[in-house]
Every structure is written in structure tokens, then in C-alpha cells.
Amino acid sequence: MGELVLIIAIIFGSVSVTTLGCVWMGISYSAKKKGLRNGASQREVEMLQQKVSDVQQEMDALKQEVKRLIKIAKGASE
């Protein structure tokens, strides 16, 4: 009887530890993915900086296009 309880306790403990480990890894991965924790690699930081730079360039291009369209609209209304 004692051996059976010991085997069940070992199995239950192993399953519990495995489950808690998986949950912990999932939570830490999710937190890192959302940027809630420090740990972004240098490559990820460089990729984000490149994306920001690209967005800034697109914004500048859009501003120039809006200015051009405003000039066209003013010329057409006169």
C-alpha cells in the first residue's frame, strides 16, 4: 500500500512540476513578446529602430504629398 502511495505521489509531483514549468515558460514568453520585460536582443532592437526610421520617412513623404495636394487644390479653386 505504501509503495502505491509513493508511486502516485511521484507521478502527481512530476505532472505538477511539468505543468507549472510549461505555464511559467508560456507566461514569460508572452511577457517578453509584449515587451513587458527587458530581454529584447540587439537584433530585435535594431529591427524596431529600422521600422521607426521607415515610418518617419513615410511620414515625411506623406507630408510633402499633402503640401503638394494643397497647392493643387488652391490652384484649382482660384
N, C-alpha and C positions, 0 to 999 in steps of 0.2 A: 504494500500500500504506500509506503514511504517513497519507494522508487518511482511510482506512478506520479505522485505529487511533485517530486523533484523534476521529472521529465516534463510535466505540464508547465511547471514554473519556468523551466529553461526555455521551452517553446514560446510561452507567453512573453517572457522577457525579451527574447530575440525579435519577435514580431513587433513588440512595443518600441524597442530601440530602433529598428529599421524604419518603422513608420514615422517616429519622431525625427529621425535623421532626414528622411525624404521631405517632410513638411518644412523643416528648418532650411534645407537647401532650396526648396521652392520659394520660400519667403525671402531668403537673402538674394536669390536670383531676380525675383520680382522687384525688390527694393533697388537693386543695382540697375536694373533695366529702366526703372522710372527715374533714376538719378537721385534717389533719396540718400544714398551713401557715397562717400568718396571711394574711388576704386576704378574710375574710368582709366583706361590705358592711354598712353601718349598718342597712340594711333587714333583712338576714338576722339580725343580732344582735338587733334589736328583735323579730323574729318568734320567735326562740328564747326571749327573755325573756318574751314573752307566753305561750308554751307552758308555760314553767316556772311562771308565775303561775297558769295554768289548772290545772295538775296540783296545785299547792299548794291551790287552792280545792277541788278534787275530794277531796283527801286530808282536808281539814278536814271536808267534808260526810260523808265515809265514817266518820270518827272519831265524829262526832255520831250517825250512824246506828247504829254499833256500840254506843255507850253506851246508846242508846235500846233496842236489842235486848237488851242485857244486863239492863237494868231489867225489860223484859217477861219475860225468861226467869227472873229471880229471883222475880218476882211469880207466875209460873205454877207454880214449883216449891214455893212455900210453901203 
